[in-house]
Amino acid sequence: MTTAKTPLHKVEGTGSSHSGTGHFWHQRVSAVALIPLSLWFLYAMLGLAGTSEVSALQYLAHPWNALLMGAFVLFSLYHAYLGLQVVIDDYIHTAGMKILLLLVRLLAVLLVGGVSLFAIIRIAAL
């Protein structure tokens, strides 16, 4: 019995989506990276609870804290980006709406990421 797969697909081992399990692994790796970053974020926020804005800015002005906050923001946004793609692919069935929502998702992640990283860099540069 012959299959409908081309020789290239047989060699690459990809399925009908042409991407294999890349999306799955990216989502799992970002989730694993978020575990220690989320624990650090929780520790930092509990430590800053009840303090002034000045002490929060001083805390984020430290290079390691700024770096960890930037990593937390980037990994969180990337993980949300991947998760929203799955939700849109699964629950939106019209092609036009799917394309629109995927573009809105991309623009939102880029906007939030850009503004967040800009703010972190500005705070760390003080």
N, C-alpha and C positions, 0 to 999 in steps of 0.2 A: 504494500500500500504506500502510495506516495503522499507527501504532505504539501501544503501550500506554502511552506516556508522557503525562502530563497536561500541559496548557499551562504550568503553573507549573514543571514539571521541565524543559521545553524552554527556558524563559526563564532559569532558574537554571543550567542546564547540569550539573545533578547526575545521577549515575547511580542505580543501584538502592540504593546504600548511603545516599543522601541527604546525603552529606557531601563528595562530590568528592574532592579530593586533600589535604585539610587535614591528616589524620593523617600522611601521607607527608612533607609539608613541615615539619610541626612536628618530626618525628623528624630530618630532615636539618638543620634550623636548630640544633637542640640539639646535634647531632653536630659541626657546624662551630664552635659556641660552645665546645664542650669541647676543641677542639684547643689553643688558646692557654692555656686554664685548666689543662689536663692538663700542658702543658709547664711552666707556672708551678709547679704542684703538685710535679712531679718535681724541678724545680730547688730548691724549698723543702725537700723531704724529703731530698734528697741533701746539701743544705747543713746540715741539722739532724742528719744521721746522726752518731752518736757523741757528741752533746752531751747536756747534762743536761735534765731536765724544765723547769727554771727558764728556760733559754735558749729552749726551744720555746714556753713560755708568753709570754715577752717578745716573741718573734717574732710570735706571733698577736695580741698586745696592740696592735701597730701598726695604725692604722685601715685602711690600704690592704691589709695582709695579711689582716685580718679580713674585709674586704669581698670580696676575691678568694676566700678560703676559703668564705665564704657563697655566693658565686656558683657556685663549683665544686660545692658540695654540692647546691644547688638544681637546677642544670642536669644533674648526674649523676642525681639522683633522678627528674627529669622524663623524661630519656631512658630510664631503666630502666622507669619507669611505662609509657611508650609501647611499649617493646619487649616487656614482659611481656604487654601487651594483645594484641599480634600473636601471641605464642606461645600464649596461652590461647585465642584465637579459632581458631587453626589446628589445635591438637592436642586440645582438650577438646570432646567432641561432645555431652555431655548438658547440657541447659539448667540444671538445678539446680547441678551442679558448676561450670559456667561462671560462673554468678552468684556462687556462694560464693567462687571464686578471684578474681574481679574485685573483690569487696568486701574480701577479705583483702589483695589488692595495694594497694588504696586506703588501707586502714588502716595497713599497714606503711609505705608511703611517707609518710603524714602523721605517723606516730609517729617514724620515723627522722629526717625533716626537722625536726620540731618540737624533738626532743631535741638534734639537731646545731646548729640555729640558736640555741637557748637556751644551749648550751655556748659557742658562738663569741661570743655577746653577753656572757656572763658573763666570759669571758677578756678581751675587748676593753674591758670596763668597769673592769677592775682598775687 
